[in-house]
């Protein structure tokens, strides 16, 4: 299976993220799920490093562009290929000592990724030390399934089936989520790196009511996915837009300065902000044929799953004179109900991690508004299908989650409505 990529570095909170180049690898996993440790949202596995036979506690973070071993802050930075044996637990809460996947000749950096010793993930209340990091380059030739309701991941060769067939199985298929890339200088050599960030359009507090004006149907945002944090992160400007949407503003979305302080540990170090919750979230697939803002896509999916526009409609989500059978389409959407609020950390707009992500994703994506943490993934299963450059979402808790497949034509209405019946 082909793995595409190159050496990559990103400055995040004063640390350097580096990836080695990679060429080709066989399938890394086995057919069984890997039971992980989920320490306040960070996905933690065991790792055995073949070249030294050392055991490590590793954070799996799909936002990281590298895989690394932390040998302490004074160790010399270098990159080499080594075999990494991934280990899970035998039962919930057990030791991470059950072999489950082998990454052959994985480019691995020796690097201390944070300013403290040891590096930690989790919260300021109970942080979790770690000494290894599995980045997205570890799974570039495979598919990674996240089933976090049961603290399981699965490494698969790929996800079979076309967009049409997966949609008819009630999967929300989201194409082309991988973004970013660029060049950097390491050791005096300029090295390119590819687009591996998982950028997801979202509508916060979605409300597709056709009687509302579009500005009242939710807050548009762009997130980058991380599996190293539980709560999500949003910037202050996004929170203020959510407050403007809320008619009982001070009750449901209190003023920023009244919220409690909180510290969240990324692999690169602590981020401090104000802690609150998001009530309702829709994750929206890309659509090159019918581009709309994320909240507009949510409205379009609900409207067009019921009927085409008529001459009486004053806010048709299609272009003038079009319908589902005449070029109007809607991408797949995963909707999370407001009855299951998601914790979020509100940080300044100029927070260095967000600034670095914005710099990397410009100009192909709008400004990054936040980082999506694992708490948002608990009610649905998410496949990161690197081989086919797509995400696939399917609900595991239909009481608070709806997976709305892509609407390509009027025939697809039956599938969308069948998948969203509760």
Order of alpha helices (4+ residues) and beta strands (2+ residues): beta-beta-beta-beta-beta-beta-beta-beta-beta-beta-beta-beta-beta-beta-alpha-beta-beta-beta-beta-beta-beta-beta-alpha-alpha-beta-beta-beta-alpha-beta-beta-alpha-beta-beta-beta-beta-alpha
